[in-house]
Amino acid sequence: MTFKEKSKHYYVLGQGAIAFSAINFEVDGNMTENGKEIIHAFINFPEDFDFARKYVGGYTNDHINEFGQRKVFKIYDFGPYPIDLLEMEDYKKISVEEFEELATEMLSDYDIPEREIKYYEFIGKVKNDFEEVKTNSHEFYQLLPADWKYNDLSPFHLSSYLCGFSINRMDKILTVLQIDDD
């Protein structure tokens, strides 16, 4: 099974306080497999997709610990989770509506009065993407691994990260929806 980026929507609120992305991938291969297997194949597919926060080839992280020691190393993550730790049980079946509710609740924390117009423009774009996913989704999953799998050296904070996968078997499309602190 192979994946090729088809289209992407990427919106940032404020000066990068939070971002939302909806990225469609064309799937070449058999889509009769279990949805979890399709997602797992995507996450382990040997190609980086930056906007999908997928780094199989790794990205360089320059880290200074609490003792002032500097270490430069590669991180191989999907969002804030090491790819090699993700397993099939980390993808939980959920309805698109439930996931949208979680996303709306998370994004409501960023409704700051002095940025109110920009916030509503941002939310409007997010809602449009959710309407498209609701129309085209046959199955929906949320990435929900155990907290211990979180990579604390990741640039993403677990409290402001949310990821869902929509599978459209008819058009052979996998859509990855993510909210993260950009």
N, C-alpha and C positions, 0 to 999 in steps of 0.2 A: 504494500500500500504506500502510495506517495502523496504528497501534499504540495500544492502550489498556491501562493497567495493570489487571490482573485480581486479583492477590494478591501479597503480599510477606511474606517472612520475613527478619528482620534481627536478628542476634545480635552482641553486643559482649562481648569478654572483658576483664576488668580494668577499668581506668578509661579505656577507649578505646584500649588498646594495639593491638588487632586486631579487625576486624569481618568478619562473613560475611553475605552477602545472597543470597537466591534470590528473584527477582522474575519472575512470570509476566505476559506481555503477550499479549492477544488480538490476532490479526492479521486485519485486514480487507483482503482482496485475494487475489490469485493466489499460492498457495503452491507452484506447480509449478516455480518458478524454482530455480536453483542456490542451495544453502544460503548461500554467501558473499554472493550478491546480496540475500538476505533480511536478513542481518546488516548489510550495508552500508546498506540502506534504513533499518533501525532506527537506526543510528548517525547517519545524516543526516536523519532525520525531524525536522521543525522544532518539536519540543517538548522541553522539559527534563524529565528524570526524575531527581530528586535522589537517590533511593535506588539508582538504577542508575548513579549517578555520570556522568550524561549531561547536558552543559550546552551545548546548541546556542545558546541565548540568552545564554550566558556568565554568569559570576559575577565579582564584584569581588574583586580581589586587591590587598592593600596590602603592598608589598614594600620593604624597605630593603636596599640592596646593601652590599658590603663597605666602601664609601667613606662610608656613612652617608646616602646619598641616598635619599629616599623617592619611590616612584612608585606611583600607584594606577591600575590598568588592568583590563580585562576579559579573562577566560580562557575560551576556547571549547574545552573538552576532553571526551573520554570517558575517565574515569579519569585517568591521567597522560599521555595522548596528545592532542595537538591534533587535533580532528576533521578539519580540512582536510588533514592529512597521512596519514590512514588510507586504505589501499587494499585491494582484494580479496585481494591476496597476504598481507596481515597477519592473515588468519583461517586458521588451520591445522586441518585435519581431524584429530581425535584421538578415541580412545574415551573414554567417560564414566569407565571404570575407570582409565585412565591419568591423566586429569585429577584424579580423586579421590585418586590416589596422590600427585600433585604437591601438592594442597591439604593432605593429611594431613601430608606431609613439612614443608611450610611452617609449618603450625600447631603442629607438635611443638616448635618453638623457643619456644613460649609456655607450655609445661608447667613452671610454677614451683612447687616443692614447697609453699610456703605458700598457693598458690591451687589446689591439686590438685583439690579437689572441684568448684570452679567451672569449671576447665578440662575435666573429664570431662563435666560437664553441657553445656557449650558444644559439645564434640566430638560428644556424643550427638545434639544438635539438627542439627548439620551432617550427620552420617551419615544421619539420617532424611530430610533433604532430598535427599541423593544417591540414596537408595533410590527416592524418588519420581521423580527424573529418570531413573534407569536403567529404570524401568518404562515411562515415557512418551516417552522420547527416540527419535527416528528417525535423527537425525544430531547430531553434537556437534563443536563447533569451539572452539579456544582462540585468544584474542587474543594474537598474538605478533609485534608489529612489531619492526623493527630498533631497537637501542638509541638510535641517533641521533634517533629520533622522540620520545623521552621529553622532556617539558616539564619542565626542571629548576626551574621556578617553580611547579610543581604542588604542592598540599599532600600528594600521595601519593608515597611512596618506591617506586621501581621494585623494590627488593629484597623488599618486602612487599606486592606487588600481583599478583593473579592473576585472570584473567577467562575465563569459558567461556560458550558459547551452546548451548543445547539446542533443537532444532527438532522439534516434534510436528506433523506435517503433517495427521494425522487430526483433531485437535481445534483446529488452527490456533492453536497456542501457541508463543511464543518465550520461553524461560526464560533469564535472565541470571544467572549465578553469579559472585560476586566476593568476593575476600578483599582487604582493604586495611587499612592502618594508619589507623584512624578518627581 
